[in-house]
Amino acid sequence: MGNAYFKFKQFKIHQDQCAMKVCTDACLFGAMAADFSLQHINKKEILHCLDIGTGTGLLPLMLAQKNEHLFIDAVEIEAAATIQAKENIESSPWGNRIRVFNEDILTFSPGKQYDLIISNPPFFEDDLQSPEAAKNNAKHNTSLTLKELVDFAVTHLSMEGYLGVLLPFRRVDYFKEEALRQGFRLNSQVLVKQTFKHKYFRGILFFSRRESVPQYSELFIKDADQHYTPEFSALLKDYYLFL
């Protein structure tokens, strides 16, 4: 059983009501998305971000901590997780910049377009499913497929906006093909390994509609001695308590 909460330097995530707990790869994605929002979008403008499938509210909190100009909508289909995400966000310093919606993204009508859409979408589309419905929604494609995620971005991402996703490695090529088919171009791709000895297990991708030369890289979470690598530590040092 996971811990009831996860404490970061500037906020705390309670997670006992959420099917999916705080995990290292989600934290890594949040840190990269926060840095991406600062590097690629004009920080002086009021920016609008959407997190699809927010769960505990982790990703919006990580982005809000780094980018003080960012206003974030977070959508979550599970009622209990929505309540907990709201509580986590309301107890943070950035509750006035994050709104949480208990809705299905397939019927969500924000009435605006976003500068940045991020998602840690359902994993394991062809794997065995848990009998627990909430965990199915969080880990599988019972409520959202990768194609539907791209379809949503086509309509609700601004023409100059960016789409960021965290994916299982085996789904990276499929998602790139689908995004390309619908008019997006890859801006950056980071493939993630637990250590240099392991195989890739996650991909972190950012897309836009503009032509660009894609940036490809890889990242190891831990070194041979099971310590966090300098690259991982640099990304998470503003969040993790003991970095």
Beta strands, then each sheet from edge to edge (+ up, - down):
strand 1: 5-7
strand 2: 12-14
strand 3: 47-52
strand 4: 70-76
strand 5: 98-102
strand 6: 114-119
strand 7: 157-168
strand 8: 185-193
strand 9: 200-208
strand 10: 215-220
sheet 1: 1+ 2-
sheet 2: 5+ 4+ 3+ 6+ 7+ 9- 8+ 10+
end
